[in-house]
Amino acid sequence: MTFSRSIELLGAASGLNSRSATILRELVEHYLETGDPVGSRTLSHRLPLGLSPATIRSVMADLTDAGLLFSPHTSAGRLPTEKGLRLFVDGLLQFGNLSEDERKSISSTLEMRGRSLEDTLTEASSLLSGLSQAASLIIAPKGEGAIKHIEFVALGGNRALVVLVGADGQVENRVIDTPVGMPPSTLTEAGNYLNARLTGRTLVELRTRVNDEMEADQTQLDQLATEVVASGLATWSNEGRGGTLIIRGQGNLLTDITEIERLSSIQRLFERLEKQDAMLRLLELAENSEGVRIFIGAESGLFGASGMSMVVAPARNEARRIVGAIGVIGPTRINYGRIIPVIDYTASVIGQMLG
């Protein structure tokens, strides 16, 4: 996309005129390069418009009034607000594709070569952290393969054991409560019903099939057997969404931090990321994304640390099913144009590995 076309699109999306859009873009790009406030004299040297510092100061004042810029102290320099960064990311950010050599380098780095899956994911996380100079995140959900057999075994006292056998031979057991006065034949009926619908399905797929039949009243089960089936599947209802969360490069976020408040905010962020609900939130963000998404400040709902951004992408297998999520968390001046194609390609490689 050409510079003039970018400015035209930004102006149309934001209501800014061409001059204001050009100044905003140049200021944000200077901020991303240096992290420093930008003054009108600096911009007058960088801009190809031949504008005087006085004219640029007037435009910057208007952008400040619009909530797109702010002054961190009493100097004349300005920084973009989160609103200004969002406008830049949506309308002006440019990034290219990775070269073939870069793709080969990432793919070869992530080749298993006798390593465990967790070691490979750790290597991927370290790779992202190094390239972005930020903290990297990789989530690999708990694997959920096909189910081979389900059986209900009476334990007495209105309780039964649910035995689930995976196609890989792994066996898991759960204890459920059964309806009062239920005859033993009900457990057999419930097991036969589920096994007739397995045919290589995962637990999630089986649950979806059974729920659809129950809603359509097509199970042909009596009330007691229906309760047993629902109770048996419910014992795994909260599983399959957790998994492994690998974080690398946390130290990158602590570089040059002197403000105690900001340091505490980042420490709380890491504490939050270690909790299960944070992993689920990251997976939800990935599921709602076709490609790479950028969250500035508190937009993700995952953390409220100002001055921070998160870039996240879903990892999909060949069937386009979400099998994980990868991303980075860093300062708002992270190199978006560089890291976005890296995350996009790495997510595709991870998706194939986890598929």
Residue frames relative to the residue before (quaternion, step in Angstrom):
aa qw qx qy qz dx dy dz
M 1.0000 0.0000 0.0000 0.0000 0.00 0.00 0.00
T 0.4172 -0.7237 0.4928 0.2439 3.58 -0.81 0.95
F 0.6621 -0.5059 0.3696 0.4113 3.55 -1.28 0.40
S 0.6907 0.4869 -0.2951 0.4458 3.60 0.81 -0.99
R 0.6472 0.5113 -0.3224 0.4646 3.58 1.04 -0.75
S 0.6226 0.5373 -0.3348 0.4600 3.59 1.04 -0.76
I 0.6602 0.5030 -0.3034 0.4681 3.56 0.93 -0.93
E 0.6372 0.5343 -0.3266 0.4493 3.56 1.00 -0.82
L 0.6790 0.4821 -0.2930 0.4697 3.59 0.93 -0.88
L 0.6413 0.5176 -0.3283 0.4615 3.57 0.98 -0.82
G 0.6555 0.5160 -0.3170 0.4512 3.56 0.91 -0.88
A 0.6617 0.5085 -0.3081 0.4568 3.57 0.96 -0.86
A 0.6976 0.4798 -0.2749 0.4556 3.59 1.00 -0.84
S 0.7910 0.3575 -0.1583 0.4706 3.57 1.03 -0.77
G 0.4639 -0.6666 0.4562 0.3637 3.56 1.19 -0.42
L 0.4850 0.6528 -0.4425 0.3779 3.60 1.27 0.11
N 0.4353 -0.6496 0.5378 0.3152 3.55 -1.15 0.53
S 0.7284 -0.4585 0.2836 0.4229 3.55 -1.29 0.31
R 0.6527 0.5207 -0.3229 0.4456 3.59 0.94 -0.84
S 0.6781 0.4872 -0.2970 0.4633 3.60 0.86 -0.93
A 0.6513 0.5155 -0.3168 0.4580 3.58 0.99 -0.85
T 0.6433 0.5236 -0.3193 0.4583 3.58 0.99 -0.81
I 0.6712 0.4883 -0.2983 0.4712 3.58 0.92 -0.90
L 0.6341 0.5221 -0.3367 0.4604 3.59 0.96 -0.80
R 0.6621 0.5076 -0.3177 0.4507 3.56 0.86 -0.91
E 0.6814 0.4873 -0.3056 0.4526 3.59 0.81 -0.94
L 0.6449 0.5202 -0.3270 0.4545 3.58 0.98 -0.79
V 0.6667 0.4951 -0.3100 0.4629 3.61 0.90 -0.89
E 0.6563 0.5097 -0.3235 0.4526 3.59 0.92 -0.83
H 0.6354 0.5064 -0.3316 0.4796 3.60 1.03 -0.73
Y 0.6326 0.5269 -0.3245 0.4658 3.59 1.03 -0.79
L 0.6636 0.5028 -0.3095 0.4593 3.60 0.91 -0.87
E 0.6572 0.5104 -0.3045 0.4635 3.58 1.10 -0.65
T 0.8373 0.2430 -0.0718 0.4845 3.57 0.84 -0.99
G 0.3466 -0.7370 0.5033 0.2888 3.57 1.06 -0.73
D 0.5961 0.5928 -0.3440 0.4182 3.57 1.29 -0.02
P 0.5865 -0.5369 0.4551 0.4007 3.59 -1.23 0.41
V 0.2813 -0.7696 0.5574 0.1341 3.56 -1.08 0.75
G 0.2242 -0.7916 0.5583 0.1070 3.56 -0.86 0.99
S 0.6829 -0.5071 0.3443 0.3974 3.54 -1.27 0.33
R 0.6399 0.5264 -0.3444 0.4413 3.60 0.99 -0.72
T 0.6234 0.5302 -0.3353 0.4667 3.58 1.02 -0.79
L 0.6781 0.4930 -0.2922 0.4601 3.57 0.90 -0.91
S 0.6282 0.5477 -0.3491 0.4284 3.59 0.99 -0.74
H 0.6608 0.4881 -0.3079 0.4798 3.59 1.14 -0.60
R 0.7069 0.4728 -0.2612 0.4566 3.59 1.10 -0.69
L 0.6801 0.5185 -0.2949 0.4262 3.57 1.05 -0.72
P 0.3938 -0.7286 0.5109 0.2302 3.59 -1.05 0.75
L 0.5185 0.6947 -0.3837 0.3183 3.59 1.27 0.11
G 0.3954 -0.7283 0.4795 0.2889 3.59 1.18 -0.30
L 0.3582 0.7432 -0.4890 0.2832 3.58 1.13 0.66
S 0.4621 -0.6680 0.5076 0.2874 3.55 -1.09 0.69
P 0.6350 -0.5224 0.3955 0.4091 3.61 -1.18 0.45
A 0.6315 0.5398 -0.3459 0.4361 3.61 1.00 -0.75
T 0.6548 0.4977 -0.3115 0.4760 3.59 0.96 -0.82
I 0.6532 0.5109 -0.3116 0.4639 3.57 0.95 -0.86
R 0.6271 0.5300 -0.3394 0.4589 3.61 1.01 -0.77
S 0.6357 0.5286 -0.3281 0.4568 3.58 1.01 -0.77
V 0.6635 0.4885 -0.3023 0.4793 3.58 0.96 -0.88
M 0.6435 0.5239 -0.3227 0.4552 3.58 0.97 -0.84
A 0.6177 0.5332 -0.3431 0.4652 3.59 1.07 -0.70
D 0.6480 0.5083 -0.3139 0.4725 3.58 1.01 -0.81
L 0.6522 0.5059 -0.3093 0.4723 3.59 1.00 -0.83
T 0.6201 0.5287 -0.3318 0.4753 3.57 1.11 -0.67
D 0.6488 0.5097 -0.3109 0.4718 3.58 0.97 -0.86
A 0.6772 0.4882 -0.2818 0.4730 3.59 1.14 -0.67
G 0.5315 -0.6633 0.3878 0.3567 3.58 1.28 0.02
L 0.5259 0.6531 -0.3985 0.3716 3.59 1.25 0.32
L 0.7671 0.1989 -0.1194 0.5981 3.58 1.24 -0.44
F 0.0311 -0.7763 0.6256 0.0709 3.56 -1.27 0.26
S 0.3924 -0.6899 0.5560 0.2469 3.52 -1.29 0.39
P 0.3617 -0.7684 0.4827 0.2138 3.62 -0.56 1.11
H 0.7856 0.0168 -0.0218 0.6181 3.60 1.21 -0.38
T 0.7708 -0.4053 0.2396 0.4291 3.57 -1.22 -0.25
S 0.5026 0.6514 -0.4426 0.3566 3.61 1.20 -0.11
A 0.6103 -0.5759 0.4074 0.3604 3.54 -1.30 0.26
G 0.5118 0.6651 -0.4164 0.3498 3.60 1.22 -0.18
R 0.1932 -0.7763 0.5926 0.0940 3.55 -1.20 0.63
L 0.1835 -0.7359 0.6403 0.1218 3.51 -1.34 0.51
P 0.5158 -0.6246 0.4647 0.3576 3.61 -1.11 0.46
T 0.4034 -0.6584 0.5716 0.2775 3.57 -1.13 0.65
E 0.6751 -0.4516 0.3584 0.4603 3.58 -1.26 0.03
K 0.6077 0.5423 -0.3415 0.4690 3.57 1.12 -0.63
G 0.6620 0.4996 -0.2991 0.4720 3.57 0.99 -0.84
L 0.6404 0.5144 -0.3204 0.4719 3.57 1.03 -0.77
R 0.6339 0.5289 -0.3305 0.4574 3.57 0.99 -0.82
L 0.6415 0.5167 -0.3205 0.4677 3.57 0.98 -0.82
F 0.6479 0.5145 -0.3080 0.4698 3.57 1.00 -0.83
V 0.6742 0.5028 -0.2963 0.4526 3.58 0.85 -0.99
D 0.7073 0.4692 -0.2708 0.4542 3.58 0.90 -0.89
G 0.8303 0.3000 -0.1233 0.4532 3.58 0.93 -0.82
L 0.8126 0.3074 -0.1243 0.4793 3.58 1.11 -0.58
L 0.5293 0.6631 -0.4101 0.3346 3.56 1.17 -0.45
Q 0.0783 -0.7873 0.6114 0.0163 3.54 -0.90 0.98
F 0.0980 0.7761 -0.6202 0.0593 3.55 -1.00 0.78
G 0.3488 -0.7529 0.5262 0.1859 3.53 -1.10 0.70
N 0.6117 -0.5270 0.4318 0.4019 3.52 -1.34 -0.14
L 0.5511 -0.5842 0.4683 0.3685 3.55 -1.21 0.42
S 0.4947 -0.6337 0.4994 0.3231 3.53 -1.15 0.60
E 0.6538 -0.5083 0.3722 0.4190 3.56 -1.24 0.33
D 0.6314 0.5290 -0.3369 0.4560 3.60 1.02 -0.73
E 0.6506 0.5079 -0.3188 0.4660 3.60 1.00 -0.80
R 0.6335 0.5223 -0.3285 0.4670 3.59 1.00 -0.76
K 0.6653 0.4981 -0.3037 0.4659 3.56 0.92 -0.91
S 0.6318 0.5409 -0.3315 0.4453 3.57 1.03 -0.77
I 0.6673 0.4840 -0.3003 0.4800 3.59 0.94 -0.89
S 0.6692 0.5094 -0.3062 0.4460 3.59 0.86 -0.94
S 0.6804 0.4835 -0.2974 0.4635 3.59 0.90 -0.90
T 0.6156 0.5494 -0.3436 0.4485 3.59 1.07 -0.70
L 0.7542 0.4033 -0.2022 0.4772 3.55 1.03 -0.84
E 0.4001 0.7010 -0.4990 0.3153 3.61 1.19 0.10
M 0.5594 -0.6511 0.4004 0.3207 3.54 -0.95 0.95
R 0.0630 0.8488 -0.5249 0.0066 3.61 0.84 -1.00
G 0.7719 -0.3798 0.1883 0.4738 3.57 0.78 1.04
R 0.5467 0.6098 -0.4083 0.4030 3.59 1.25 -0.06
S 0.5437 -0.5792 0.4821 0.3694 3.53 -1.27 0.35
L 0.6529 -0.5079 0.3787 0.4152 3.56 -1.25 0.36
E 0.6553 0.5146 -0.3270 0.4458 3.59 0.92 -0.84
D 0.6370 0.5167 -0.3345 0.4640 3.60 1.00 -0.76
T 0.6499 0.5159 -0.3148 0.4608 3.57 1.02 -0.81
L 0.6553 0.4954 -0.3112 0.4779 3.58 0.98 -0.81
T 0.6142 0.5332 -0.3434 0.4697 3.58 1.07 -0.69
E 0.6339 0.5225 -0.3189 0.4727 3.57 1.04 -0.80
A 0.6431 0.5163 -0.3162 0.4689 3.58 1.02 -0.82
S 0.6509 0.5156 -0.3148 0.4597 3.57 0.98 -0.83
S 0.6510 0.5036 -0.3101 0.4758 3.58 0.99 -0.82
L 0.6164 0.5509 -0.3353 0.4518 3.57 1.06 -0.77
L 0.6789 0.4872 -0.2884 0.4675 3.58 0.87 -0.97
S 0.6445 0.5296 -0.3220 0.4478 3.56 0.95 -0.86
G 0.6759 0.5018 -0.2944 0.4524 3.55 0.94 -0.88
L 0.6875 0.4857 -0.2849 0.4586 3.57 0.97 -0.85
S 0.7544 0.3989 -0.2079 0.4780 3.57 1.02 -0.76
Q 0.2645 -0.7612 0.5286 0.2668 3.57 1.23 -0.50
A 0.5810 0.5175 -0.3824 0.4985 3.55 1.07 0.86
A 0.5951 -0.5190 0.4382 0.4296 3.56 -1.27 -0.22
S 0.2190 -0.7936 0.5571 0.1091 3.57 -0.86 0.95
L 0.1742 -0.7733 0.6052 0.0731 3.54 -1.21 0.66
I 0.0503 0.7591 -0.6489 0.0109 3.55 -1.05 0.79
I 0.0928 -0.7813 0.6163 0.0331 3.54 -0.89 1.01
A 0.0590 -0.7580 0.6493 0.0199 3.54 -0.88 1.01
P 0.3335 -0.7687 0.5029 0.2118 3.62 -0.29 1.18
K 0.6380 -0.5082 0.4114 0.4067 3.52 -1.26 0.43
G 0.4675 -0.6949 0.4688 0.2807 3.55 -0.76 1.02
E 0.0515 -0.7878 0.6136 0.0124 3.55 -1.05 0.75
G 0.0858 -0.8337 0.5455 0.0113 3.53 -0.01 1.30
A 0.7327 -0.4078 0.3108 0.4476 3.51 -1.36 -0.10
I 0.3738 -0.7082 0.5596 0.2136 3.55 -1.21 0.67
K 0.3101 -0.7748 0.5282 0.1566 3.57 -0.88 0.98
H 0.8148 -0.0770 0.1144 0.5632 3.60 0.90 -0.87
I 0.0899 -0.7584 0.6432 0.0560 3.55 -1.20 0.68
E 0.0147 0.8036 -0.5934 0.0438 3.56 -0.92 0.91
F 0.2387 -0.7439 0.6093 0.1357 3.55 -1.16 0.74
V 0.0729 -0.8026 0.5920 -0.0034 3.58 -0.79 1.09
A 0.4201 -0.7193 0.4963 0.2444 3.59 -0.75 1.09
L 0.1912 -0.7867 0.5804 0.0876 3.57 -1.00 0.92
G 0.5034 -0.6275 0.4389 0.4002 3.56 1.22 -0.36
G 0.7930 0.2955 -0.2150 0.4875 3.53 -1.21 0.46
N 0.6192 -0.5796 0.3339 0.4113 3.56 1.01 0.85
R 0.5900 0.5148 -0.4000 0.4763 3.56 0.98 0.90
A 0.0628 -0.7879 0.6120 0.0270 3.54 -1.21 0.58
L 0.3832 -0.6957 0.5613 0.2325 3.52 -1.26 0.55
V 0.2076 -0.7499 0.6164 0.1211 3.56 -0.93 0.97
V 0.1138 -0.7997 0.5891 0.0233 3.56 -0.64 1.17
L 0.0599 -0.8008 0.5958 -0.0088 3.57 -0.67 1.14
V 0.1130 -0.7966 0.5935 0.0223 3.56 -0.72 1.13
G 0.2958 -0.7762 0.5332 0.1605 3.58 -0.67 1.08
A 0.6426 -0.5223 0.3901 0.4026 3.54 -1.24 0.37
D 0.6690 0.4856 -0.2984 0.4771 3.59 1.19 -0.47
G 0.6113 -0.5932 0.3302 0.4067 3.58 1.32 0.14
Q 0.5176 0.6359 -0.4321 0.3755 3.61 1.21 -0.14
V 0.1998 -0.7871 0.5787 0.0755 3.55 -1.03 0.87
E 0.0335 -0.7788 0.6264 0.0051 3.57 -0.96 0.92
N 0.1690 -0.7909 0.5846 0.0649 3.55 -1.07 0.82
R 0.0208 -0.7653 0.6432 0.0123 3.52 -1.19 0.69
V 0.3061 -0.7294 0.5809 0.1919 3.56 -1.16 0.65
I 0.0627 -0.7995 0.5973 0.0110 3.58 -0.89 0.96
D 0.4599 -0.6218 0.5457 0.3226 3.53 -1.31 0.33
T 0.2113 -0.7816 0.5763 0.1111 3.58 -1.04 0.78
P 0.6354 -0.5479 0.3733 0.3959 3.61 -1.14 0.52
V 0.5497 -0.6126 0.4603 0.3328 3.55 -1.09 0.75
G 0.8276 0.2142 -0.1667 0.4913 3.57 -0.97 0.90
M 0.3989 0.7321 -0.4718 0.2870 3.58 1.20 0.25
P 0.3873 -0.7140 0.5263 0.2514 3.64 -0.85 0.88
P 0.6334 -0.5562 0.3728 0.3880 3.65 -1.11 0.57
S 0.6013 0.5930 -0.3627 0.3940 3.59 1.07 -0.67
T 0.5644 0.6140 -0.3904 0.3899 3.60 1.17 -0.49
L 0.6337 0.5253 -0.3314 0.4611 3.60 1.02 -0.76
T 0.6419 0.5115 -0.3189 0.4740 3.57 1.02 -0.78
E 0.6455 0.5228 -0.3137 0.4599 3.57 0.97 -0.87
A 0.6592 0.5060 -0.3087 0.4626 3.60 0.95 -0.90
G 0.6664 0.5027 -0.3019 0.4605 3.59 0.93 -0.87
N 0.6516 0.5128 -0.3170 0.4604 3.59 0.93 -0.87
Y 0.6338 0.5434 -0.3302 0.4404 3.57 0.99 -0.86
L 0.7030 0.4620 -0.2762 0.4649 3.60 0.84 -0.97
N 0.6701 0.5095 -0.3118 0.4406 3.60 0.88 -0.88
A 0.6218 0.5454 -0.3417 0.4462 3.57 1.12 -0.60
R 0.7375 0.3992 -0.2102 0.5026 3.58 1.24 -0.42
L 0.4320 0.7125 -0.4622 0.3033 3.59 1.22 0.15
T 0.2259 0.8270 -0.5037 0.1060 3.59 0.52 -1.21
G 0.7711 -0.3901 0.1967 0.4632 3.55 0.77 1.06
R 0.4538 0.6988 -0.4534 0.3164 3.59 1.21 0.13
T 0.4569 -0.6159 0.5539 0.3241 3.53 -1.30 0.43
L 0.6855 -0.4749 0.3423 0.4330 3.56 -1.27 0.21
V 0.6317 0.5272 -0.3314 0.4616 3.58 1.01 -0.81
E 0.6770 0.4883 -0.2931 0.4662 3.59 0.91 -0.90
L 0.6346 0.5142 -0.3291 0.4738 3.59 1.03 -0.75
R 0.6502 0.5211 -0.3184 0.4520 3.57 0.93 -0.88
T 0.6399 0.5202 -0.3222 0.4649 3.58 1.00 -0.81
R 0.6557 0.5145 -0.3105 0.4571 3.58 0.92 -0.91
V 0.6813 0.4837 -0.2901 0.4665 3.58 0.88 -0.93
N 0.6445 0.5197 -0.3298 0.4537 3.60 0.93 -0.83
D 0.6376 0.5250 -0.3264 0.4597 3.58 1.00 -0.81
E 0.6761 0.4859 -0.2969 0.4676 3.58 0.92 -0.86
M 0.6419 0.5180 -0.3301 0.4589 3.56 1.01 -0.77
E 0.6627 0.5011 -0.3123 0.4607 3.58 0.94 -0.84
A 0.7128 0.4138 -0.2452 0.5104 3.57 1.12 -0.66
D 0.3876 -0.7427 0.4593 0.2951 3.58 1.36 0.04
Q 0.4502 0.6967 -0.4351 0.3502 3.57 0.97 0.92
T 0.4256 0.7366 -0.4515 0.2690 3.60 1.18 0.27
Q 0.2233 -0.7923 0.5256 0.2146 3.60 1.17 -0.63
L 0.4782 0.6228 -0.4619 0.4124 3.56 1.12 0.73
D 0.4696 -0.6289 0.5136 0.3466 3.57 -1.17 0.48
Q 0.7348 -0.4532 0.2756 0.4228 3.57 -1.26 0.25
L 0.6676 0.5085 -0.3134 0.4445 3.59 0.92 -0.86
A 0.6673 0.4904 -0.3035 0.4712 3.59 0.91 -0.87
T 0.6135 0.5469 -0.3429 0.4550 3.58 1.08 -0.72
E 0.6502 0.5104 -0.3136 0.4672 3.57 1.00 -0.83
V 0.6459 0.5193 -0.3219 0.4576 3.60 0.99 -0.79
V 0.6451 0.5182 -0.3185 0.4624 3.58 0.93 -0.90
A 0.6774 0.4930 -0.2929 0.4607 3.58 0.85 -0.99
S 0.6688 0.4972 -0.3025 0.4626 3.59 0.95 -0.86
G 0.6457 0.5339 -0.3199 0.4424 3.57 1.00 -0.82
L 0.6928 0.4598 -0.2805 0.4796 3.59 0.90 -0.89
A 0.6261 0.5722 -0.3350 0.4103 3.57 1.07 -0.74
T 0.5764 0.6056 -0.3894 0.3865 3.61 1.12 -0.50
W 0.7331 0.3405 -0.2228 0.5450 3.59 1.24 -0.38
S 0.3548 0.7973 -0.4501 0.1894 3.58 1.26 0.10
N 0.7466 0.3850 -0.2275 0.4926 3.61 1.06 -0.59
E 0.5940 0.5696 -0.3665 0.4340 3.55 1.28 0.22
G 0.6679 0.5007 -0.3708 0.4070 3.51 -1.28 0.24
R 0.6938 0.4438 -0.2865 0.4895 3.60 1.24 -0.13
G 0.5893 0.5529 -0.3823 0.4482 3.56 1.21 -0.21
G 0.0922 0.8276 -0.5529 0.0297 3.56 -1.04 -0.57
T 0.6981 -0.4549 0.3675 0.4132 3.49 -1.26 -0.56
L 0.0869 -0.7680 0.6331 0.0419 3.56 -0.90 0.96
I 0.0685 -0.7983 0.5984 -0.0042 3.55 -0.67 1.15
I 0.0453 -0.7928 0.6075 -0.0170 3.57 -0.76 1.09
R 0.0255 0.7834 -0.6200 0.0339 3.54 -0.93 0.92
G 0.7846 0.3695 -0.2471 0.4323 3.56 -1.25 0.48
Q 0.2433 0.7927 -0.5303 0.1768 3.58 1.13 0.50
G 0.6137 0.5835 -0.3438 0.4058 3.56 1.06 -0.72
N 0.5640 0.6081 -0.3903 0.3997 3.58 1.17 -0.49
L 0.6745 0.4978 -0.2957 0.4582 3.58 1.12 -0.61
L 0.6833 0.4903 -0.2799 0.4629 3.55 1.23 -0.34
T 0.4540 0.7036 -0.4417 0.3223 3.57 1.29 -0.06
D 0.8624 0.0586 -0.0717 0.4977 3.56 -0.95 0.95
I 0.4382 0.6737 -0.4863 0.3429 3.60 1.10 0.57
T 0.0671 -0.8104 0.5820 0.0059 3.55 -0.73 1.08
E 0.6265 0.5472 -0.3510 0.4300 3.59 1.15 -0.50
I 0.4499 -0.7055 0.4823 0.2593 3.57 -0.67 1.16
E 0.6357 0.5470 -0.3344 0.4299 3.60 0.97 -0.85
R 0.6764 0.4812 -0.2949 0.4734 3.60 0.93 -0.89
L 0.6258 0.5368 -0.3318 0.4584 3.58 1.00 -0.78
S 0.6584 0.4998 -0.3051 0.4729 3.59 0.93 -0.88
S 0.6319 0.5417 -0.3298 0.4456 3.57 1.02 -0.79
I 0.6731 0.4819 -0.2958 0.4767 3.58 0.96 -0.84
Q 0.6212 0.5303 -0.3425 0.4643 3.58 1.03 -0.71
R 0.6466 0.5031 -0.3179 0.4773 3.60 1.00 -0.78
L 0.5978 0.5677 -0.3542 0.4415 3.56 1.09 -0.70
F 0.6889 0.4717 -0.2918 0.4666 3.59 0.83 -0.92
E 0.6142 0.5339 -0.3471 0.4660 3.57 1.06 -0.69
R 0.6564 0.5107 -0.3053 0.4639 3.56 1.01 -0.82
L 0.6568 0.5382 -0.3146 0.4241 3.57 0.95 -0.85
E 0.6421 0.5381 -0.3234 0.4399 3.56 1.15 -0.55
K 0.6239 0.5505 -0.3400 0.4382 3.59 1.24 -0.21
Q 0.6411 -0.5726 0.3672 0.3554 3.54 -1.16 0.68
D 0.6537 0.5324 -0.3392 0.4173 3.60 0.92 -0.81
A 0.6111 0.5410 -0.3589 0.4528 3.57 1.14 -0.55
M 0.6303 0.5186 -0.3359 0.4701 3.59 1.03 -0.73
L 0.6523 0.5079 -0.3181 0.4640 3.56 0.96 -0.84
R 0.6420 0.5228 -0.3274 0.4554 3.58 1.01 -0.79
L 0.6432 0.5157 -0.3226 0.4651 3.58 0.98 -0.80
L 0.6503 0.5016 -0.3154 0.4754 3.58 1.00 -0.79
E 0.6263 0.5284 -0.3396 0.4619 3.59 1.03 -0.72
L 0.6412 0.5155 -0.3217 0.4686 3.58 0.98 -0.84
A 0.6572 0.5067 -0.3081 0.4652 3.56 1.01 -0.82
E 0.6551 0.5299 -0.3143 0.4373 3.57 0.95 -0.88
N 0.6991 0.4459 -0.2598 0.4948 3.56 1.14 -0.61
S 0.6607 0.4828 -0.2984 0.4912 3.58 1.27 0.19
E 0.3409 -0.7112 0.5745 0.2192 3.54 -0.98 0.83
G 0.7974 0.0630 -0.0174 0.5999 3.55 1.10 -0.67
V 0.7928 -0.2680 0.2216 0.5005 3.54 -1.18 -0.62
R 0.0771 -0.7813 0.6182 0.0372 3.56 -1.02 0.87
I 0.2548 -0.7580 0.5875 0.1237 3.53 -1.13 0.76
F 0.0770 -0.7807 0.6200 0.0148 3.57 -0.86 1.03
I 0.1534 -0.7995 0.5789 0.0460 3.55 -0.72 1.11
G 0.8253 0.0951 -0.0986 0.5478 3.56 -0.83 0.99
A 0.8122 -0.2635 0.2110 0.4759 3.55 -0.94 -0.94
E 0.3216 0.7957 -0.4759 0.1923 3.63 1.23 0.17
S 0.6685 0.5209 -0.3146 0.4276 3.60 1.01 -0.73
G 0.3909 -0.7065 0.4963 0.3189 3.58 1.15 -0.54
L 0.5552 0.6268 -0.3845 0.3887 3.58 1.28 -0.08
F 0.7900 -0.0506 0.0483 0.6091 3.54 1.06 -0.70
G 0.3754 -0.7578 0.4991 0.1892 3.52 -1.17 0.56
A 0.3640 0.7589 -0.4769 0.2530 3.56 1.25 0.32
S 0.3101 -0.7314 0.5750 0.1955 3.55 -0.67 1.06
G 0.7482 0.3713 -0.2835 0.4712 3.53 -1.18 0.53
M 0.6643 0.4635 -0.2990 0.5045 3.59 1.30 0.19
S 0.1159 -0.7709 0.6219 0.0744 3.55 -1.19 0.62
M 0.1559 -0.7607 0.6186 0.1195 3.55 -1.24 0.47
V 0.1159 -0.7554 0.6426 0.0544 3.54 -1.01 0.92
V 0.0506 0.8252 -0.5541 0.0975 3.60 -0.57 1.13
A 0.0611 -0.7867 0.6141 0.0160 3.55 -1.14 0.68
P 0.4589 -0.6639 0.5060 0.3044 3.60 -1.10 0.61
A 0.2650 -0.7023 0.6294 0.2011 3.54 -1.22 0.55
R 0.0507 -0.8216 0.5673 -0.0241 3.58 -0.54 1.20
N 0.4083 -0.6924 0.5301 0.2701 3.54 -1.11 0.68
E 0.7581 -0.3843 0.2483 0.4647 3.59 -1.26 -0.07
A 0.6708 0.4742 -0.2920 0.4899 3.59 1.18 -0.53
R 0.4941 -0.6856 0.3957 0.3594 3.59 1.36 0.17
R 0.4460 0.6658 -0.4757 0.3627 3.59 1.19 0.45
I 0.5024 -0.6509 0.4801 0.3055 3.58 -1.02 0.85
V 0.0176 -0.8092 0.5872 -0.0114 3.57 -0.72 1.05
G 0.8074 -0.0534 0.0220 0.5871 3.57 1.25 0.16
A 0.2331 -0.7434 0.6022 0.1741 3.55 -1.32 -0.16
I 0.0721 -0.7815 0.6176 0.0518 3.55 -1.12 0.66
G 0.1628 0.7972 -0.5706 0.1112 3.55 -1.14 0.49
V 0.3031 -0.7151 0.5885 0.2245 3.50 -1.35 -0.12
I 0.1779 -0.7344 0.6423 0.1283 3.53 -1.28 0.52
G 0.1772 0.7915 -0.5626 0.1600 3.54 -0.75 1.02
P 0.7089 -0.4048 0.3234 0.4785 3.56 -1.25 -0.14
T 0.6445 -0.5484 0.3597 0.3930 3.56 -1.18 0.47
R 0.6771 0.4681 -0.3087 0.4767 3.60 1.17 -0.34
I 0.2246 0.7750 -0.5464 0.2245 3.57 1.12 0.65
N 0.5178 -0.6436 0.4666 0.3162 3.58 -1.14 0.61
Y 0.1996 -0.8307 0.5103 0.0980 3.57 0.29 1.30
G 0.6744 0.5289 -0.3083 0.4128 3.56 0.83 -0.98
R 0.6843 0.4632 -0.2785 0.4895 3.58 1.12 -0.63
I 0.7526 0.4454 -0.2420 0.4202 3.56 0.75 -1.03
I 0.5720 0.6179 -0.3932 0.3693 3.63 1.06 -0.61
P 0.7083 0.4249 -0.3035 0.4751 3.68 0.71 -0.86
V 0.5989 0.5545 -0.3643 0.4485 3.60 1.14 -0.59
I 0.6692 0.4846 -0.2976 0.4783 3.58 0.90 -0.92
D 0.6371 0.5472 -0.3282 0.4324 3.57 0.93 -0.89
Y 0.7149 0.4364 -0.2655 0.4776 3.58 0.81 -0.96
T 0.6432 0.5213 -0.3300 0.4535 3.58 0.94 -0.83
A 0.6183 0.5402 -0.3428 0.4564 3.60 1.04 -0.74
S 0.6569 0.5025 -0.3242 0.4593 3.60 0.96 -0.76
V 0.6413 0.5097 -0.3242 0.4731 3.59 1.03 -0.75
I 0.6564 0.5002 -0.3081 0.4733 3.59 0.94 -0.92
G 0.6247 0.5498 -0.3388 0.4389 3.60 0.99 -0.81
Q 0.6592 0.4904 -0.3116 0.4774 3.59 0.95 -0.79
M 0.6470 0.5229 -0.3237 0.4508 3.59 1.02 -0.77
L 0.7444 0.4082 -0.2148 0.4829 3.57 0.97 -0.91
G 0.5261 0.6726 -0.3993 0.3337 3.58 1.25 -0.27
